[in-house]
């Protein structure tokens, strides 16, 4: 998304590399990660998307 200012949300998860894509057996871990995926909200107060 270019030149968009406003609220947004991103969710990232791991999938297998071959089609058909399936959930990967490993989970993401770290800040803003829960239940195996990363999720964060963005907006004008944080930074533009």
N, C-alpha and C positions, 0 to 999 in steps of 0.2 A: 504494500500500500504506500503510495507516494503522495506527499503533500496533504495528508489527512491529519487534522488536529481534532482531538476529541477522545472519548473513552473507547477502550478496546480491551479485549481479553485474548490471551494466547494460551493454548494447551498443547503440550508436546508429550508424546509417548513413543516407546520403542516398538517397532514392527519388524518382521522378518524381511530380508532383502529380496526374496523371490515372490513373483505373482503366483497365486493369490496371496496378498499380504495378510499376515496373521499376527496377533499379539506376540511379542518377543518374550521368552521365558525370564529374562532379566528385567529388573525394575530400575527406573531412575531414582537416585537418592540425592539429597542435598537441600539447599535453601529453596523454599517454595515448592518442594516436591512432596506429594502425598499419594498414597495408594498406587505408587509406581509411575505417576506422571507429573510433569511440571506444569504449573498454572500460575499466571500472573496477570494482573490488570494494569493497564497503562492509561495515561490521560495527560491532559495539558499540564497538570501539576508535576508529573513525573518526567515525561519527555514525549515528543511527537513520534507517531508510528511511521 
